[in-house]
Amino acid sequence: MKILAFAASSSSKSINKQLVTYAAGLVPNADVEVIDLNDFEMPIYSSDREEAAGVPDLAQAFKDKIAAVDAVIISFAEHNGSYSAAYKNTFDWASRLEGKVYADKAMVLLATSPGAGGAQSVLAAAAGSMPHFGAEVKATVSVPSFYDAFDAEKGVMKDAALDAELKAAAATLA
Ligand SMILES: Cc1cc2nc3c(=O)[nH]c(=O)nc-3n(C[C@H](O)[C@H](O)[C@H](O)COP(=O)(O)O)c2cc1C
């Protein structure tokens, strides 16, 4: 089982990257690749840019990463209730190659924030819309109050109930 995992964030200190890396490690017998959206940074999407120069090669490279695996795990940063600009831009460019960006892959969607909301708004938006883009969403988990729930030094969940939720979500991909 090959798993692609990434945080929908461009922060070098991304808490969603910490969470998605941990969660991907919970999938039994998985070969995991964690990618960084900064490696797929493209100019802000515009139809003028697309008409002038086409879709950047990095959009195809992002789609190739998805095509090469059996399942995908994303953890979403929430910016003003929605996607980070870094994720939305990558997704928008990739969608110009093919609407089914997620290519019928099994997916687990996560989200975390430092606050009690647990980035639930962006997680709900993603869970609601991603099936239209070829995502077979198997499970979603929001982790509120990340710094209380996760031991960053050890790279493990401290909150047992949330850990059980993550393990159950990971098992849906096995
Ligand atoms: C522009 C901006 C908007 C934000 N909006 C929200 C928000 O709507 N809800 C929330 O829970 N956190 C919000 N935050 C805080 C993020 O949850 C926090 O920065 C978190 O670390 C982002 O995840 P990341 O570390 O994986 O990038 C916002 C942060 C920024 C910079």
The ligand as an SDF file (V2000), in Angstrom:
LIG
                    3D

 31 33  0  0  0  0  0  0  0  0999 V2000
   -4.1330   34.2880    7.6160 C   0  0  0  0  0  0  0  0  0  0  0  0
   -4.4580   33.3220    8.7120 C   0  0  0  0  0  0  0  0  0  0  0  0
   -5.7710   33.0280    8.9640 C   0  0  0  0  0  0  0  0  0  0  0  0
   -6.0920   32.1040    9.9730 C   0  0  0  0  0  0  0  0  0  0  0  0
   -7.4010   31.7590   10.1490 N   0  0  0  0  0  0  0  0  0  0  0  0
   -7.7130   30.7810   11.0210 C   0  0  0  0  0  0  0  0  0  0  0  0
   -9.0450   30.2940   11.1190 C   0  0  0  0  0  0  0  0  0  0  0  0
   -9.9430   30.7280   10.4230 O   0  0  0  0  0  0  0  0  0  0  0  0
   -9.3050   29.2830   11.9910 N   0  0  0  0  0  0  0  0  0  0  0  0
   -8.3100   28.7180   12.7670 C   0  0  0  0  0  0  0  0  0  0  0  0
   -8.5960   27.7930   13.5220 O   0  0  0  0  0  0  0  0  0  0  0  0
   -7.0370   29.1510   12.6840 N   0  0  0  0  0  0  0  0  0  0  0  0
   -6.7110   30.1540   11.8350 C   0  0  0  0  0  0  0  0  0  0  0  0
   -5.4140   30.5910   11.7210 N   0  0  0  0  0  0  0  0  0  0  0  0
   -4.3860   29.9850   12.5830 C   0  0  0  0  0  0  0  0  0  0  0  0
   -3.9110   28.6760   11.9770 C   0  0  0  0  0  0  0  0  0  0  0  0
   -4.7690   27.6290   12.4070 O   0  0  0  0  0  0  0  0  0  0  0  0
   -2.4710   28.4070   12.4490 C   0  0  0  0  0  0  0  0  0  0  0  0
   -1.6080   29.3870   11.8710 O   0  0  0  0  0  0  0  0  0  0  0  0
   -1.9990   27.0110   12.0860 C   0  0  0  0  0  0  0  0  0  0  0  0
   -0.6880   26.8470   12.6130 O   0  0  0  0  0  0  0  0  0  0  0  0
   -2.0360   26.7920   10.5820 C   0  0  0  0  0  0  0  0  0  0  0  0
   -1.6350   25.4710   10.2890 O   0  0  0  0  0  0  0  0  0  0  0  0
   -0.1640   25.1270    9.7810 P   0  0  0  0  0  0  0  0  0  0  0  0
    0.7590   25.3450   10.9890 O   0  0  0  0  0  0  0  0  0  0  0  0
   -0.2370   23.7010    9.4070 O   0  0  0  0  0  0  0  0  0  0  0  0
    0.1770   26.0580    8.6560 O   0  0  0  0  0  0  0  0  0  0  0  0
   -5.0730   31.5130   10.7400 C   0  0  0  0  0  0  0  0  0  0  0  0
   -3.7350   31.8340   10.4670 C   0  0  0  0  0  0  0  0  0  0  0  0
   -3.4320   32.7380    9.4730 C   0  0  0  0  0  0  0  0  0  0  0  0
   -1.9660   33.0500    9.1930 C   0  0  0  0  0  0  0  0  0  0  0  0
  1  2  1  0
  2  3  1  0
  2 30  2  0
  3  4  2  0
  4  5  1  0
  4 28  1  0
  5  6  2  0
  6  7  1  0
  6 13  1  0
  7  8  2  0
  7  9  1  0
  9 10  1  0
 10 11  2  0
 10 12  1  0
 12 13  2  0
 13 14  1  0
 14 15  1  0
 14 28  1  0
 15 16  1  0
 16 17  1  0
 16 18  1  0
 18 19  1  0
 18 20  1  0
 20 21  1  0
 20 22  1  0
 22 23  1  0
 23 24  1  0
 24 25  2  0
 24 26  1  0
 24 27  1  0
 28 29  2  0
 29 30  1  0
 30 31  1  0
M  END
$$$$
